[in-house]
Amino acid sequence: MTDFYPIQISEVQKETKDCTSITFDIPEEHKEKFLYKQGQHLTLKASINGEEVRRSYSLCSSPIENKWQVAVKRINGGVFSNYANDVLKPGDVLELMPPLGSFFVEVDPSKAKNYIVFAAGSGITPILSIIKTHLATEPNSTFKLFYLNRNAKSIIFKEEIEALRNKYFGRLEIFYFLTKEQRDIPILNGRFTADKIQELTNTLINVDDVDECFVCGPEEMIFLIRDELVNAGLSKNKIHYELFFSGLTDEDKKRAAEAIEHKFEGTEVTIIDGGKEFHFDMDDDYDNILDGALAAGADLPFACKGGVCSTCKCKIVDGAVEMKINYALEEDEVAKGLVLSCQAVPTTEKVVVDFDV
């Protein structure tokens, strides 16, 4: 059963001309359900022009603040992002699913860790939550933030980031990279490139001292940074990323087509959710378990349907599936039988999936 709760908005604030932060007033009786880890996200649901719209947004607040805040950047043609930036106001009510996501590592006050973090645009939202939490709870840890934007005016949460640098003087270094505005230091001009990451690892980043790396932004940027850091000697296990979906690549499309080719027609599917079973036969009109289940009347958790947010994560108990794409699950999760139901194409006569994971 998908649990959404009607939650009132307490504050709406313009952070830049095309980005709005929204703070929610979580009632006392729901606060335990809405406890979260730094870097997790909320799934928001609203009825816009008579259509149900769901979107996931990372929490930019920190759990130690007793605050639930997200930032929504306007996207051209974005149904929810335009609604959030133009219509929402304090006192309005949205339906929220409790926080989800695995874009974090546990805090450890006894350790002195060195973190490096990369963000582009609104990718700062989970990164900001991570920075605030670890700096406050790990008194000997440090951060280096590499933050890419178009120009100085487009930097989301710039004042808050600068305040953190002052509060934790010497423990937070910030490097702003701009694509539409010239800086005095050449390396800070333009997007991240392979050469630029190599220069950073030769000057500002000592990979031998890095304990964890977090990256949030577009797919191309994330994988470029990951690969260059690995080439420089940073263990891949130390690199954590949250991807902002920007459309399918040709490779994605090829992989998805191959998975669909292996689809078993008419698979008998059993859904386990909330301790109860739901049975249905896959319809030819749907290629993935989530869409098939929703069409058959099941009420399951989902948000992006793009293989990015992991809201629809479940475990294969019996049978087999192939995922069209997967940007949300780590290799060890897949090895344990976890899949994204929105990408899971059934390939056997019977499939049993468990959402109680």
C-alpha positions as YAML, in Angstrom:
chain: A
units: angstrom
residues:
- id: 1
  name: MET
  ca: [0.00, 0.00, 0.00]
- id: 2
  name: THR
  ca: [1.33, 3.42, -0.96]
- id: 3
  name: ASP
  ca: [1.19, 5.69, 2.07]
- id: 4
  name: PHE
  ca: [0.73, 9.36, 1.24]
- id: 5
  name: TYR
  ca: [-0.07, 11.94, 3.89]
- id: 6
  name: PRO
  ca: [-1.70, 15.35, 3.38]
- id: 7
  name: ILE
  ca: [0.90, 17.86, 4.57]
- id: 8
  name: GLN
  ca: [0.55, 21.63, 4.76]
- id: 9
  name: ILE
  ca: [3.17, 23.96, 3.31]
- id: 10
  name: SER
  ca: [4.56, 26.33, 5.94]
- id: 11
  name: GLU
  ca: [6.89, 28.41, 3.75]
- id: 12
  name: VAL
  ca: [7.52, 29.11, 0.07]
- id: 13
  name: GLN
  ca: [10.61, 31.11, -0.81]
- id: 14
  name: LYS
  ca: [12.29, 32.16, -4.04]
- id: 15
  name: GLU
  ca: [15.92, 31.06, -3.96]
- id: 16
  name: THR
  ca: [16.71, 32.22, -7.51]
- id: 17
  name: LYS
  ca: [14.46, 33.49, -10.28]
- id: 18
  name: ASP
  ca: [13.76, 29.91, -11.42]
- id: 19
  name: CYS
  ca: [14.03, 27.95, -8.17]
- id: 20
  name: THR
  ca: [11.65, 27.85, -5.20]
- id: 21
  name: SER
  ca: [12.15, 26.19, -1.84]
- id: 22
  name: ILE
  ca: [9.16, 24.63, -0.11]
- id: 23
  name: THR
  ca: [9.08, 23.88, 3.61]
- id: 24
  name: PHE
  ca: [6.51, 21.46, 5.02]
- id: 25
  name: ASP
  ca: [4.85, 21.51, 8.42]
- id: 26
  name: ILE
  ca: [4.97, 17.85, 9.42]
- id: 27
  name: PRO
  ca: [2.42, 17.22, 12.21]
- id: 28
  name: GLU
  ca: [3.78, 15.76, 15.44]
- id: 29
  name: GLU
  ca: [1.82, 12.53, 14.92]
- id: 30
  name: HIS
  ca: [3.62, 11.93, 11.60]
- id: 31
  name: LYS
  ca: [7.15, 13.07, 12.47]
- id: 32
  name: GLU
  ca: [8.36, 9.58, 13.32]
- id: 33
  name: LYS
  ca: [7.22, 8.32, 9.90]
- id: 34
  name: PHE
  ca: [9.00, 11.24, 8.25]
- id: 35
  name: LEU
  ca: [12.37, 10.83, 9.95]
- id: 36
  name: TYR
  ca: [15.05, 10.88, 7.28]
- id: 37
  name: LYS
  ca: [18.72, 10.54, 6.48]
- id: 38
  name: GLN
  ca: [20.73, 13.32, 4.86]
- id: 39
  name: GLY
  ca: [20.54, 12.95, 1.07]
- id: 40
  name: GLN
  ca: [17.12, 11.27, 0.97]
- id: 41
  name: HIS
  ca: [14.13, 12.55, -1.00]
- id: 42
  name: LEU
  ca: [10.40, 13.16, -0.66]
- id: 43
  name: THR
  ca: [7.82, 12.07, -3.21]
- id: 44
  name: LEU
  ca: [5.17, 14.75, -3.72]
- id: 45
  name: LYS
  ca: [1.74, 14.19, -5.21]
- id: 46
  name: ALA
  ca: [-0.68, 16.83, -6.46]
- id: 47
  name: SER
  ca: [-3.68, 17.13, -8.72]
- id: 48
  name: ILE
  ca: [-2.79, 19.60, -11.49]
- id: 49
  name: ASN
  ca: [-5.46, 20.43, -14.04]
- id: 50
  name: GLY
  ca: [-7.32, 17.27, -13.05]
- id: 51
  name: GLU
  ca: [-4.29, 15.00, -13.49]
- id: 52
  name: GLU
  ca: [-2.40, 13.21, -10.71]
- id: 53
  name: VAL
  ca: [1.26, 14.22, -10.84]
- id: 54
  name: ARG
  ca: [4.05, 12.69, -8.74]
- id: 55
  name: ARG
  ca: [7.59, 13.97, -8.46]
- id: 56
  name: SER
  ca: [10.55, 13.20, -6.19]
- id: 57
  name: TYR
  ca: [12.67, 16.02, -4.77]
- id: 58
  name: SER
  ca: [15.72, 15.75, -2.56]
- id: 59
  name: LEU
  ca: [15.55, 17.23, 0.91]
- id: 60
  name: CYS
  ca: [17.92, 20.18, 1.18]
- id: 61
  name: SER
  ca: [17.35, 20.47, 4.91]
- id: 62
  name: SER
  ca: [19.23, 18.38, 7.44]
- id: 63
  name: PRO
  ca: [17.58, 15.89, 9.81]
- id: 64
  name: ILE
  ca: [19.28, 17.65, 12.72]
- id: 65
  name: GLU
  ca: [17.29, 20.82, 11.90]
- id: 66
  name: ASN
  ca: [13.91, 19.18, 12.54]
- id: 67
  name: LYS
  ca: [12.93, 20.61, 9.17]
- id: 68
  name: TRP
  ca: [11.56, 19.24, 5.90]
- id: 69
  name: GLN
  ca: [12.47, 21.41, 2.93]
- id: 70
  name: VAL
  ca: [12.88, 20.74, -0.80]
- id: 71
  name: ALA
  ca: [13.88, 22.99, -3.68]
- id: 72
  name: VAL
  ca: [12.12, 22.85, -7.04]
- id: 73
  name: LYS
  ca: [13.87, 24.27, -10.08]
- id: 74
  name: ARG
  ca: [11.70, 25.33, -13.00]
- id: 75
  name: ILE
  ca: [11.98, 23.12, -16.07]
- id: 76
  name: ASN
  ca: [10.69, 24.23, -19.45]
- id: 77
  name: GLY
  ca: [7.38, 22.44, -19.89]
- id: 78
  name: GLY
  ca: [7.67, 20.86, -16.43]
- id: 79
  name: VAL
  ca: [4.14, 20.33, -15.12]
- id: 80
  name: PHE
  ca: [5.03, 20.12, -11.44]
- id: 81
  name: SER
  ca: [8.02, 22.47, -11.46]
- id: 82
  name: ASN
  ca: [5.98, 25.30, -12.99]
- id: 83
  name: TYR
  ca: [3.14, 24.59, -10.59]
- id: 84
  name: ALA
  ca: [5.53, 24.77, -7.64]
- id: 85
  name: ASN
  ca: [7.17, 27.98, -8.80]
- id: 86
  name: ASP
  ca: [4.01, 29.82, -9.89]
- id: 87
  name: VAL
  ca: [1.08, 28.51, -7.85]
- id: 88
  name: LEU
  ca: [2.03, 26.97, -4.49]
- id: 89
  name: LYS
  ca: [1.85, 29.17, -1.41]
- id: 90
  name: PRO
  ca: [1.95, 28.75, 2.40]
- id: 91
  name: GLY
  ca: [-1.15, 26.99, 3.67]
- id: 92
  name: ASP
  ca: [-1.54, 24.83, 0.56]
- id: 93
  name: VAL
  ca: [-1.60, 21.07, 1.08]
- id: 94
  name: LEU
  ca: [0.31, 18.45, -0.91]
- id: 95
  name: GLU
  ca: [0.35, 14.71, -0.41]
- id: 96
  name: LEU
  ca: [3.75, 13.40, 0.68]
- id: 97
  name: MET
  ca: [5.25, 9.94, 0.87]
- id: 98
  name: PRO
  ca: [7.72, 9.43, 3.76]
- id: 99
  name: PRO
  ca: [11.40, 9.96, 2.82]
- id: 100
  name: LEU
  ca: [13.26, 7.37, 0.76]
- id: 101
  name: GLY
  ca: [16.65, 6.97, -0.87]
- id: 102
  name: SER
  ca: [20.12, 5.60, -0.29]
- id: 103
  name: PHE
  ca: [22.26, 8.60, -1.26]
- id: 104
  name: PHE
  ca: [24.06, 8.80, 2.06]
- id: 105
  name: VAL
  ca: [26.60, 7.22, 4.36]
- id: 106
  name: GLU
  ca: [26.05, 6.92, 8.08]
- id: 107
  name: VAL
  ca: [27.48, 9.68, 10.26]
- id: 108
  name: ASP
  ca: [30.25, 8.71, 12.67]
- id: 109
  name: PRO
  ca: [31.18, 11.40, 15.23]
- id: 110
  name: SER
  ca: [34.26, 9.42, 16.26]
- id: 111
  name: LYS
  ca: [35.89, 9.66, 12.82]
- id: 112
  name: ALA
  ca: [37.63, 12.49, 10.98]
- id: 113
  name: LYS
  ca: [36.62, 12.06, 7.34]
- id: 114
  name: ASN
  ca: [37.55, 14.03, 4.25]
- id: 115
  name: TYR
  ca: [34.64, 14.44, 1.84]
- id: 116
  name: ILE
  ca: [34.60, 15.81, -1.69]
- id: 117
  name: VAL
  ca: [31.26, 16.72, -3.26]
- id: 118
  name: PHE
  ca: [30.30, 17.78, -6.77]
- id: 119
  name: ALA
  ca: [26.98, 19.38, -7.74]
- id: 120
  name: ALA
  ca: [25.44, 21.09, -10.74]
- id: 121
  name: GLY
  ca: [22.49, 23.47, -10.40]
- id: 122
  name: SER
  ca: [19.70, 21.99, -8.31]
- id: 123
  name: GLY
  ca: [21.92, 18.99, -7.66]
- id: 124
  name: ILE
  ca: [23.04, 20.99, -4.63]
- id: 125
  name: THR
  ca: [19.87, 19.99, -2.73]
- id: 126
  name: PRO
  ca: [20.90, 16.56, -1.36]
- id: 127
  name: ILE
  ca: [24.54, 17.69, -1.24]
- id: 128
  name: LEU
  ca: [23.59, 20.60, 1.04]
- id: 129
  name: SER
  ca: [21.76, 18.22, 3.37]
- id: 130
  name: ILE
  ca: [24.82, 15.96, 3.46]
- id: 131
  name: ILE
  ca: [27.25, 18.82, 4.13]
- id: 132
  name: LYS
  ca: [25.16, 20.31, 6.95]
- id: 133
  name: THR
  ca: [24.66, 16.97, 8.66]
- id: 134
  name: HIS
  ca: [28.22, 15.68, 8.59]
- id: 135
  name: LEU
  ca: [29.83, 19.01, 9.52]
- id: 136
  name: ALA
  ca: [27.53, 19.30, 12.53]
- id: 137
  name: THR
  ca: [27.84, 15.72, 13.75]
- id: 138
  name: GLU
  ca: [31.44, 14.88, 12.79]
- id: 139
  name: PRO
  ca: [33.47, 17.68, 14.41]
- id: 140
  name: ASN
  ca: [36.75, 16.68, 12.77]
- id: 141
  name: SER
  ca: [35.49, 16.03, 9.22]
- id: 142
  name: THR
  ca: [36.10, 18.33, 6.23]
- id: 143
  name: PHE
  ca: [34.41, 19.04, 2.91]
- id: 144
  name: LYS
  ca: [35.45, 20.38, -0.47]
- id: 145
  name: LEU
  ca: [32.48, 21.49, -2.59]
- id: 146
  name: PHE
  ca: [32.80, 21.84, -6.37]
- id: 147
  name: TYR
  ca: [29.59, 23.54, -7.54]
- id: 148
  name: LEU
  ca: [28.71, 24.23, -11.19]
- id: 149
  name: ASN
  ca: [26.18, 26.89, -12.30]
- id: 150
  name: ARG
  ca: [25.48, 29.23, -15.22]
- id: 151
  name: ASN
  ca: [26.35, 32.45, -13.37]
- id: 152
  name: ALA
  ca: [26.57, 33.85, -9.85]
- id: 153
  name: LYS
  ca: [22.87, 34.81, -9.75]
- id: 154
  name: SER
  ca: [21.81, 31.22, -10.50]
- id: 155
  name: ILE
  ca: [23.66, 29.71, -7.52]
- id: 156
  name: ILE
  ca: [20.98, 28.10, -5.37]
- id: 157
  name: PHE
  ca: [21.37, 28.54, -1.59]
- id: 158
  name: LYS
  ca: [24.52, 30.65, -2.06]
- id: 159
  name: GLU
  ca: [23.95, 32.63, 1.16]
- id: 160
  name: GLU
  ca: [23.38, 29.48, 3.18]
- id: 161
  name: ILE
  ca: [26.47, 27.82, 1.71]
- id: 162
  name: GLU
  ca: [28.59, 30.88, 2.51]
- id: 163
  name: ALA
  ca: [27.19, 30.93, 6.05]
- id: 164
  name: LEU
  ca: [28.23, 27.31, 6.48]
- id: 165
  name: ARG
  ca: [31.75, 28.16, 5.33]
- id: 166
  name: ASN
  ca: [31.92, 30.88, 7.99]
- id: 167
  name: LYS
  ca: [30.41, 28.68, 10.68]
- id: 168
  name: TYR
  ca: [32.78, 25.79, 9.99]
- id: 169
  name: PHE
  ca: [35.78, 27.92, 9.06]
- id: 170
  name: GLY
  ca: [38.63, 25.81, 7.71]
- id: 171
  name: ARG
  ca: [36.48, 22.69, 7.35]
- id: 172
  name: LEU
  ca: [34.45, 23.66, 4.27]
- id: 173
  name: GLU
  ca: [36.12, 24.83, 1.06]
- id: 174
  name: ILE
  ca: [33.94, 26.00, -1.81]
- id: 175
  name: PHE
  ca: [34.81, 26.25, -5.50]
- id: 176
  name: TYR
  ca: [32.20, 27.80, -7.80]
- id: 177
  name: PHE
  ca: [32.39, 26.88, -11.48]
- id: 178
  name: LEU
  ca: [30.44, 29.12, -13.90]
- id: 179
  name: THR
  ca: [29.56, 28.47, -17.55]
- id: 180
  name: LYS
  ca: [28.15, 31.89, -18.57]
- id: 181
  name: GLU
  ca: [30.28, 34.23, -16.51]
- id: 182
  name: GLN
  ca: [34.04, 34.65, -16.53]
- id: 183
  name: ARG
  ca: [36.10, 34.04, -13.38]
- id: 184
  name: ASP
  ca: [39.63, 35.27, -12.74]
- id: 185
  name: ILE
  ca: [40.85, 31.69, -12.23]
- id: 186
  name: PRO
  ca: [40.71, 29.79, -15.57]
- id: 187
  name: ILE
  ca: [39.89, 26.37, -14.09]
- id: 188
  name: LEU
  ca: [36.67, 27.79, -12.62]
- id: 189
  name: ASN
  ca: [35.33, 28.72, -16.06]
- id: 190
  name: GLY
  ca: [33.09, 26.28, -17.93]
- id: 191
  name: ARG
  ca: [31.76, 22.80, -17.33]
- id: 192
  name: PHE
  ca: [33.54, 19.85, -15.80]
- id: 193
  name: THR
  ca: [35.73, 18.10, -18.36]
- id: 194
  name: ALA
  ca: [38.15, 15.22, -18.16]
- id: 195
  name: ASP
  ca: [41.10, 17.63, -18.28]
- id: 196
  name: LYS
  ca: [39.57, 19.77, -15.55]
- id: 197
  name: ILE
  ca: [38.99, 16.82, -13.21]
- id: 198
  name: GLN
  ca: [42.55, 15.67, -13.85]
- id: 199
  name: GLU
  ca: [43.79, 19.16, -12.96]
- id: 200
  name: LEU
  ca: [41.72, 19.13, -9.76]
- id: 201
  name: THR
  ca: [43.19, 15.79, -8.71]
- id: 202
  name: ASN
  ca: [46.66, 17.21, -9.33]
- id: 203
  name: THR
  ca: [46.06, 20.38, -7.31]
- id: 204
  name: LEU
  ca: [43.03, 20.53, -5.01]
- id: 205
  name: ILE
  ca: [42.12, 16.87, -4.46]
- id: 206
  name: ASN
  ca: [44.42, 14.31, -2.92]
- id: 207
  name: VAL
  ca: [42.57, 11.08, -3.72]
- id: 208
  name: ASP
  ca: [44.60, 9.20, -1.09]
- id: 209
  name: ASP
  ca: [43.00, 11.37, 1.60]
- id: 210
  name: VAL
  ca: [39.41, 11.17, 0.30]
- id: 211
  name: ASP
  ca: [37.09, 9.02, 2.42]
- id: 212
  name: GLU
  ca: [33.81, 9.61, 0.53]
- id: 213
  name: CYS
  ca: [32.74, 11.39, -2.64]
- id: 214
  name: PHE
  ca: [29.18, 12.48, -3.49]
- id: 215
  name: VAL
  ca: [28.12, 13.65, -6.95]
- id: 216
  name: CYS
  ca: [24.70, 14.97, -7.98]
- id: 217
  name: GLY
  ca: [23.70, 16.31, -11.37]
- id: 218
  name: PRO
  ca: [23.15, 15.25, -14.99]
- id: 219
  name: GLU
  ca: [24.16, 11.77, -16.12]
- id: 220
  name: GLU
  ca: [27.00, 12.87, -18.40]
- id: 221
  name: MET
  ca: [28.62, 14.93, -15.63]
- id: 222
  name: ILE
  ca: [28.30, 12.21, -13.01]
- id: 223
  name: PHE
  ca: [29.89, 9.44, -15.05]
- id: 224
  name: LEU
  ca: [32.66, 11.73, -16.30]
- id: 225
  name: ILE
  ca: [33.62, 12.68, -12.74]
- id: 226
  name: ARG
  ca: [33.30, 9.10, -11.50]
- id: 227
  name: ASP
  ca: [35.51, 7.69, -14.23]
- id: 228
  name: GLU
  ca: [38.19, 10.38, -13.90]
- id: 229
  name: LEU
  ca: [38.34, 9.99, -10.11]
- id: 230
  name: VAL
  ca: [38.65, 6.22, -10.47]
- id: 231
  name: ASN
  ca: [41.42, 6.74, -13.03]
- id: 232
  name: ALA
  ca: [43.15, 9.00, -10.50]
- id: 233
  name: GLY
  ca: [43.09, 6.21, -7.92]
- id: 234
  name: LEU
  ca: [39.91, 6.77, -5.92]
- id: 235
  name: SER
  ca: [38.07, 3.56, -5.10]
- id: 236
  name: LYS
  ca: [34.75, 3.26, -6.95]
- id: 237
  name: ASN
  ca: [33.14, 2.14, -3.68]
- id: 238
  name: LYS
  ca: [33.78, 5.58, -2.22]
- id: 239
  name: ILE
  ca: [31.88, 7.36, -4.99]
- id: 240
  name: HIS
  ca: [28.14, 7.85, -4.45]
- id: 241
  name: TYR
  ca: [25.91, 9.57, -6.97]
- id: 242
  name: GLU
  ca: [22.36, 10.78, -7.45]
- id: 243
  name: LEU
  ca: [21.36, 11.25, -11.07]
- id: 244
  name: PHE
  ca: [18.97, 13.84, -12.44]
- id: 245
  name: PHE
  ca: [17.19, 12.14, -15.34]
- id: 246
  name: SER
  ca: [17.84, 13.91, -18.63]
- id: 247
  name: GLY
  ca: [16.45, 11.46, -21.16]
- id: 248
  name: LEU
  ca: [17.46, 8.08, -22.52]
- id: 249
  name: THR
  ca: [20.76, 7.65, -24.30]
- id: 250
  name: ASP
  ca: [21.08, 5.44, -27.38]
- id: 251
  name: GLU
  ca: [22.69, 2.79, -25.16]
- id: 252
  name: ASP
  ca: [19.74, 3.01, -22.74]
- id: 253
  name: LYS
  ca: [17.30, 2.55, -25.61]
- id: 254
  name: LYS
  ca: [19.21, -0.44, -26.94]
- id: 255
  name: ARG
  ca: [19.31, -2.09, -23.50]
- id: 256
  name: ALA
  ca: [15.61, -1.43, -22.96]
- id: 257
  name: ALA
  ca: [14.72, -2.90, -26.36]
- id: 258
  name: GLU
  ca: [16.74, -6.03, -25.60]
- id: 259
  name: ALA
  ca: [14.95, -6.49, -22.27]
- id: 260
  name: ILE
  ca: [11.54, -6.10, -23.93]
- id: 261
  name: GLU
  ca: [12.50, -8.70, -26.55]
- id: 262
  name: HIS
  ca: [12.91, -11.23, -23.72]
- id: 263
  name: LYS
  ca: [9.51, -10.48, -22.20]
- id: 264
  name: PHE
  ca: [7.37, -13.55, -21.42]
- id: 265
  name: GLU
  ca: [3.84, -12.95, -22.68]
- id: 266
  name: GLY
  ca: [1.11, -13.29, -20.07]
- id: 267
  name: THR
  ca: [3.31, -13.72, -16.97]
- id: 268
  name: GLU
  ca: [1.39, -14.53, -13.80]
- id: 269
  name: VAL
  ca: [2.53, -11.90, -11.31]
- id: 270
  name: THR
  ca: [2.14, -11.97, -7.53]
- id: 271
  name: ILE
  ca: [2.72, -8.71, -5.67]
- id: 272
  name: ILE
  ca: [3.47, -8.82, -1.94]
- id: 273
  name: ASP
  ca: [2.83, -5.43, -0.34]
- id: 274
  name: GLY
  ca: [1.94, -4.65, 3.24]
- id: 275
  name: GLY
  ca: [1.89, -8.38, 4.01]
- id: 276
  name: LYS
  ca: [-0.91, -8.96, 1.48]
- id: 277
  name: GLU
  ca: [-0.83, -10.58, -1.94]
- id: 278
  name: PHE
  ca: [-2.16, -9.15, -5.18]
- id: 279
  name: HIS
  ca: [-2.37, -11.37, -8.27]
- id: 280
  name: PHE
  ca: [-2.69, -10.41, -11.93]
- id: 281
  name: ASP
  ca: [-1.63, -11.49, -15.41]
- id: 282
  name: MET
  ca: [0.59, -9.17, -17.41]
- id: 283
  name: ASP
  ca: [-1.28, -7.40, -20.18]
- id: 284
  name: ASP
  ca: [0.33, -7.14, -23.62]
- id: 285
  name: ASP
  ca: [-0.05, -3.35, -23.40]
- id: 286
  name: TYR
  ca: [2.55, -3.07, -20.62]
- id: 287
  name: ASP
  ca: [6.17, -4.17, -20.60]
- id: 288
  name: ASN
  ca: [7.04, -3.62, -16.93]
- id: 289
  name: ILE
  ca: [5.64, -4.95, -13.67]
- id: 290
  name: LEU
  ca: [4.76, -1.55, -12.18]
- id: 291
  name: ASP
  ca: [2.61, -0.40, -15.09]
- id: 292
  name: GLY
  ca: [0.99, -3.83, -15.36]
- id: 293
  name: ALA
  ca: [0.18, -3.85, -11.66]
- id: 294
  name: LEU
  ca: [-1.21, -0.29, -11.66]
- id: 295
  name: ALA
  ca: [-3.41, -1.09, -14.66]
- id: 296
  name: ALA
  ca: [-4.71, -4.15, -12.80]
- id: 297
  name: GLY
  ca: [-5.69, -1.99, -9.82]
- id: 298
  name: ALA
  ca: [-2.72, -2.34, -7.46]
- id: 299
  name: ASP
  ca: [-1.70, 0.60, -5.27]
- id: 300
  name: LEU
  ca: [2.10, 0.68, -5.31]
- id: 301
  name: PRO
  ca: [4.78, 3.30, -4.56]
- id: 302
  name: PHE
  ca: [6.30, 5.07, -7.54]
- id: 303
  name: ALA
  ca: [7.44, 8.51, -8.62]
- id: 304
  name: CYS
  ca: [9.72, 9.08, -11.63]
- id: 305
  name: LYS
  ca: [9.11, 5.87, -13.62]
- id: 306
  name: GLY
  ca: [12.50, 6.54, -15.17]
- id: 307
  name: GLY
  ca: [14.73, 4.14, -13.25]
- id: 308
  name: VAL
  ca: [16.25, 6.97, -11.23]
- id: 309
  name: CYS
  ca: [14.51, 7.53, -7.89]
- id: 310
  name: SER
  ca: [14.17, 3.95, -6.50]
- id: 311
  name: THR
  ca: [10.72, 4.69, -5.04]
- id: 312
  name: CYS
  ca: [9.32, 1.58, -6.76]
- id: 313
  name: LYS
  ca: [12.08, -0.74, -5.52]
- id: 314
  name: CYS
  ca: [11.07, -4.34, -4.77]
- id: 315
  name: LYS
  ca: [12.64, -7.80, -4.46]
- id: 316
  name: ILE
  ca: [12.27, -10.75, -6.80]
- id: 317
  name: VAL
  ca: [11.14, -13.70, -4.68]
- id: 318
  name: ASP
  ca: [10.43, -16.12, -7.52]
- id: 319
  name: GLY
  ca: [10.86, -16.04, -11.28]
- id: 320
  name: ALA
  ca: [13.03, -13.64, -13.24]
- id: 321
  name: VAL
  ca: [12.97, -10.17, -14.77]
- id: 322
  name: GLU
  ca: [15.28, -7.98, -16.81]
- id: 323
  name: MET
  ca: [15.59, -4.27, -16.04]
- id: 324
  name: LYS
  ca: [15.46, -1.94, -19.01]
- id: 325
  name: ILE
  ca: [17.64, 0.66, -17.27]
- id: 326
  name: ASN
  ca: [18.89, 1.15, -13.72]
- id: 327
  name: TYR
  ca: [20.34, 4.34, -12.32]
- id: 328
  name: ALA
  ca: [19.12, 3.91, -8.74]
- id: 329
  name: LEU
  ca: [20.30, 0.54, -7.42]
- id: 330
  name: GLU
  ca: [23.86, -0.34, -6.46]
- id: 331
  name: GLU
  ca: [25.47, -3.56, -7.70]
- id: 332
  name: ASP
  ca: [25.17, -5.22, -4.28]
- id: 333
  name: GLU
  ca: [21.44, -4.43, -4.19]
- id: 334
  name: VAL
  ca: [20.89, -6.02, -7.59]
- id: 335
  name: ALA
  ca: [22.89, -9.05, -6.43]
- id: 336
  name: LYS
  ca: [20.41, -9.43, -3.56]
- id: 337
  name: GLY
  ca: [17.49, -9.61, -6.01]
- id: 338
  name: LEU
  ca: [16.32, -5.99, -5.77]
- id: 339
  name: VAL
  ca: [14.86, -4.43, -8.91]
- id: 340
  name: LEU
  ca: [13.04, -1.30, -10.00]
- id: 341
  name: SER
  ca: [9.51, -2.41, -10.78]
- id: 342
  name: CYS
  ca: [9.09, 0.43, -13.30]
- id: 343
  name: GLN
  ca: [11.93, -1.11, -15.33]
- id: 344
  name: ALA
  ca: [11.36, -4.81, -14.54]
- id: 345
  name: VAL
  ca: [10.32, -6.80, -17.62]
- id: 346
  name: PRO
  ca: [9.12, -10.30, -16.62]
- id: 347
  name: THR
  ca: [10.93, -13.08, -18.49]
- id: 348
  name: THR
  ca: [9.39, -16.19, -16.88]
- id: 349
  name: GLU
  ca: [5.92, -17.69, -16.68]
- id: 350
  name: LYS
  ca: [5.51, -16.71, -13.03]
- id: 351
  name: VAL
  ca: [7.06, -13.86, -11.04]
- id: 352
  name: VAL
  ca: [6.66, -13.03, -7.36]
- id: 353
  name: VAL
  ca: [7.84, -9.61, -6.17]
- id: 354
  name: ASP
  ca: [7.96, -8.29, -2.62]
- id: 355
  name: PHE
  ca: [7.57, -4.56, -1.97]
- id: 356
  name: ASP
  ca: [8.05, -5.03, 1.80]
- id: 357
  name: VAL
  ca: [11.80, -4.46, 1.58]
...
